[in-house]
Amino acid sequence: MSSGINTVIYHVADLDRAKALFGTFLGVEPSTDSSYYVGFEFDGQQIGLVPDAKERGFTGPVCFRDVPDIAAAHQALLAAGAESDEEPHDVGGGLMVSSVKDADGNVIGLRQLP
C-alpha cells in the first residue's frame, strides 16, 4: 500500500473518453463503473473519474512536489506570479507543506521532508 496519496480524483467533462484514456494509461479495467463515477484500483491507489468538470470548473487534481527548501520554493512561485493558497507550515514531525494557485486557480502543492 502506498504511504503517499491513496486517492486521486480527476474531474472530467467526457466520462467515456476519460475512462478509455485512463484504462489505457493504467493498463487495468475499472473496478467501479457507473454514470457518476469510474474508479480504477492501481498499485494500492484509487484513481477516480467524476464527470463534473464543466459544472464545477475543476481543472485537475492537486499534486505535491518535494523540494529541499519550501520557503524558497514558495517565494519563487509567488515571484513567478502565483497567489499564496497556504503558507509553508509544519504539519507534524517536521513535514512542511504549502500551496499556491496559478492564474487559472489551479492549486500547486509543495512538500519538504523532515
Phi and psi in degrees as GROMACS dihedral restraints (atoms count N, CA, C in turn):
[ dihedral_restraints ]
;  ai    aj    ak    al  type     phi  dphi    fc
    3     4     5     6     1   -69.6    20    10
    4     5     6     7     1   142.0    20    10
    6     7     8     9     1   -95.8    20    10
    7     8     9    10     1     2.6    20    10
    9    10    11    12     1   -98.8    20    10
   10    11    12    13     1  -135.1    20    10
   12    13    14    15     1   -73.2    20    10
   13    14    15    16     1   122.2    20    10
   15    16    17    18     1   -97.1    20    10
   16    17    18    19     1   -18.9    20    10
   18    19    20    21     1  -136.5    20    10
   19    20    21    22     1   129.5    20    10
   21    22    23    24     1  -125.4    20    10
   22    23    24    25     1   124.5    20    10
   24    25    26    27     1  -109.0    20    10
   25    26    27    28     1   128.1    20    10
   27    28    29    30     1  -107.4    20    10
   28    29    30    31     1   125.4    20    10
   30    31    32    33     1   -91.9    20    10
   31    32    33    34     1   118.1    20    10
   33    34    35    36     1  -119.6    20    10
   34    35    36    37     1   158.2    20    10
   36    37    38    39     1   -90.3    20    10
   37    38    39    40     1   -36.2    20    10
   39    40    41    42     1  -122.6    20    10
   40    41    42    43     1    99.5    20    10
   42    43    44    45     1   -62.5    20    10
   43    44    45    46     1   -43.9    20    10
   45    46    47    48     1   -63.0    20    10
   46    47    48    49     1   -42.8    20    10
   48    49    50    51     1   -64.9    20    10
   49    50    51    52     1   -44.6    20    10
   51    52    53    54     1   -64.8    20    10
   52    53    54    55     1   -39.3    20    10
   54    55    56    57     1   -60.3    20    10
   55    56    57    58     1   -44.3    20    10
   57    58    59    60     1   -63.6    20    10
   58    59    60    61     1   -44.0    20    10
   60    61    62    63     1   -63.7    20    10
   61    62    63    64     1   -49.5    20    10
   63    64    65    66     1   -69.2    20    10
   64    65    66    67     1   -32.5    20    10
   66    67    68    69     1   -62.0    20    10
   67    68    69    70     1   -41.9    20    10
   69    70    71    72     1   -67.6    20    10
   70    71    72    73     1   -45.5    20    10
   72    73    74    75     1   -60.4    20    10
   73    74    75    76     1   -46.7    20    10
   75    76    77    78     1   -85.9    20    10
   76    77    78    79     1   -22.0    20    10
   78    79    80    81     1    75.3    20    10
   79    80    81    82     1    23.6    20    10
   81    82    83    84     1  -137.3    20    10
   82    83    84    85     1   158.7    20    10
   84    85    86    87     1   -83.9    20    10
   85    86    87    88     1   155.5    20    10
   87    88    89    90     1   -61.4    20    10
   88    89    90    91     1   142.2    20    10
   90    91    92    93     1   -88.2    20    10
   91    92    93    94     1   -22.6    20    10
   93    94    95    96     1  -133.0    20    10
   94    95    96    97     1   130.1    20    10
   96    97    98    99     1  -141.8    20    10
   97    98    99   100     1    96.5    20    10
   99   100   101   102     1  -133.2    20    10
  100   101   102   103     1   177.1    20    10
  102   103   104   105     1   -73.9    20    10
  103   104   105   106     1   -15.6    20    10
  105   106   107   108     1  -114.0    20    10
  106   107   108   109     1    -6.5    20    10
  108   109   110   111     1  -164.1    20    10
  109   110   111   112     1   131.9    20    10
  111   112   113   114     1  -122.4    20    10
  112   113   114   115     1   124.8    20    10
  114   115   116   117     1  -122.8    20    10
  115   116   117   118     1   142.0    20    10
  117   118   119   120     1  -119.3    20    10
  118   119   120   121     1   131.8    20    10
  120   121   122   123     1   -92.4    20    10
  121   122   123   124     1   122.9    20    10
  123   124   125   126     1  -144.1    20    10
  124   125   126   127     1   112.9    20    10
  126   127   128   129     1    51.6    20    10
  127   128   129   130     1    46.0    20    10
  129   130   131   132     1    81.0    20    10
  130   131   132   133     1     6.3    20    10
  132   133   134   135     1  -121.0    20    10
  133   134   135   136     1   152.3    20    10
  135   136   137   138     1  -104.4    20    10
  136   137   138   139     1   119.9    20    10
  138   139   140   141     1  -106.9    20    10
  139   140   141   142     1   116.1    20    10
  141   142   143   144     1  -114.8    20    10
  142   143   144   145     1   147.2    20    10
  144   145   146   147     1  -119.8    20    10
  145   146   147   148     1   125.8    20    10
  147   148   149   150     1  -123.0    20    10
  148   149   150   151     1   124.9    20    10
  150   151   152   153     1   -84.2    20    10
  151   152   153   154     1    62.5    20    10
  153   154   155   156     1  -132.8    20    10
  154   155   156   157     1    20.1    20    10
  156   157   158   159     1   -59.5    20    10
  157   158   159   160     1   -41.8    20    10
  159   160   161   162     1   -67.8    20    10
  160   161   162   163     1   -44.0    20    10
  162   163   164   165     1   -70.3    20    10
  163   164   165   166     1   -40.6    20    10
  165   166   167   168     1   -93.5    20    10
  166   167   168   169     1   -16.6    20    10
  168   169   170   171     1    75.8    20    10
  169   170   171   172     1    18.5    20    10
  171   172   173   174     1   -72.9    20    10
  172   173   174   175     1   145.4    20    10
  174   175   176   177     1  -114.1    20    10
  175   176   177   178     1    -7.7    20    10
  177   178   179   180     1   157.7    20    10
  178   179   180   181     1   173.8    20    10
  180   181   182   183     1   -77.6    20    10
  181   182   183   184     1   167.3    20    10
  183   184   185   186     1   -95.2    20    10
  184   185   186   187     1   129.4    20    10
  186   187   188   189     1  -118.3    20    10
  187   188   189   190     1   143.7    20    10
  189   190   191   192     1  -110.0    20    10
  190   191   192   193     1   134.1    20    10
  192   193   194   195     1  -107.9    20    10
  193   194   195   196     1   134.3    20    10
  195   196   197   198     1   -77.8    20    10
  196   197   198   199     1   132.0    20    10
  198   199   200   201     1  -131.5    20    10
  199   200   201   202     1   152.3    20    10
  201   202   203   204     1   -76.9    20    10
  202   203   204   205     1   -26.1    20    10
  204   205   206   207     1  -137.7    20    10
  205   206   207   208     1    95.7    20    10
  207   208   209   210     1   -65.4    20    10
  208   209   210   211     1   -36.7    20    10
  210   211   212   213     1   -63.6    20    10
  211   212   213   214     1   -44.7    20    10
  213   214   215   216     1   -66.2    20    10
  214   215   216   217     1   -41.3    20    10
  216   217   218   219     1   -66.4    20    10
  217   218   219   220     1   -41.1    20    10
  219   220   221   222     1   -61.2    20    10
  220   221   222   223     1   -47.7    20    10
  222   223   224   225     1   -63.7    20    10
  223   224   225   226     1   -38.1    20    10
  225   226   227   228     1   -63.2    20    10
  226   227   228   229     1   -38.9    20    10
  228   229   230   231     1   -69.0    20    10
  229   230   231   232     1   -37.0    20    10
  231   232   233   234     1   -63.4    20    10
  232   233   234   235     1   -43.1    20    10
  234   235   236   237     1   -64.3    20    10
  235   236   237   238     1   -26.8    20    10
  237   238   239   240     1   -85.0    20    10
  238   239   240   241     1    -0.2    20    10
  240   241   242   243     1   113.4    20    10
  241   242   243   244     1     2.5    20    10
  243   244   245   246     1   -77.2    20    10
  244   245   246   247     1   163.6    20    10
  246   247   248   249     1  -111.7    20    10
  247   248   249   250     1   135.3    20    10
  249   250   251   252     1   -65.8    20    10
  250   251   252   253     1   131.4    20    10
  252   253   254   255     1  -104.4    20    10
  253   254   255   256     1   -39.6    20    10
  255   256   257   258     1  -152.0    20    10
  256   257   258   259     1   117.4    20    10
  258   259   260   261     1   -65.7    20    10
  259   260   261   262     1   152.6    20    10
  261   262   263   264     1   -56.0    20    10
  262   263   264   265     1   131.3    20    10
  264   265   266   267     1  -155.0    20    10
  265   266   267   268     1   156.8    20    10
  267   268   269   270     1   -81.2    20    10
  268   269   270   271     1   125.9    20    10
  270   271   272   273     1  -101.9    20    10
  271   272   273   274     1     7.3    20    10
  273   274   275   276     1   128.2    20    10
  274   275   276   277     1   135.5    20    10
  276   277   278   279     1    65.7    20    10
  277   278   279   280     1    20.0    20    10
  279   280   281   282     1    86.6    20    10
  280   281   282   283     1    -0.5    20    10
  282   283   284   285     1   -77.0    20    10
  283   284   285   286     1   121.5    20    10
  285   286   287   288     1  -105.0    20    10
  286   287   288   289     1   139.3    20    10
  288   289   290   291     1  -135.9    20    10
  289   290   291   292     1   156.4    20    10
  291   292   293   294     1  -159.2    20    10
  292   293   294   295     1   167.7    20    10
  294   295   296   297     1  -151.5    20    10
  295   296   297   298     1   155.5    20    10
  297   298   299   300     1  -132.6    20    10
  298   299   300   301     1   165.3    20    10
  300   301   302   303     1  -116.9    20    10
  301   302   303   304     1   139.8    20    10
  303   304   305   306     1   -82.2    20    10
  304   305   306   307     1  -178.5    20    10
  306   307   308   309     1   -63.1    20    10
  307   308   309   310     1   -20.5    20    10
  309   310   311   312     1   -96.0    20    10
  310   311   312   313     1     2.5    20    10
  312   313   314   315     1    89.2    20    10
  313   314   315   316     1     3.8    20    10
  315   316   317   318     1   -71.6    20    10
  316   317   318   319     1   136.7    20    10
  318   319   320   321     1   -92.1    20    10
  319   320   321   322     1   131.9    20    10
  321   322   323   324     1  -118.1    20    10
  322   323   324   325     1   123.5    20    10
  324   325   326   327     1  -101.7    20    10
  325   326   327   328     1   146.6    20    10
  327   328   329   330     1  -125.1    20    10
  328   329   330   331     1   146.5    20    10
  330   331   332   333     1  -141.2    20    10
  331   332   333   334     1   136.7    20    10
  333   334   335   336     1  -122.4    20    10
  334   335   336   337     1   120.1    20    10
  336   337   338   339     1   -72.2    20    10
  337   338   339   340     1   151.3    20    10
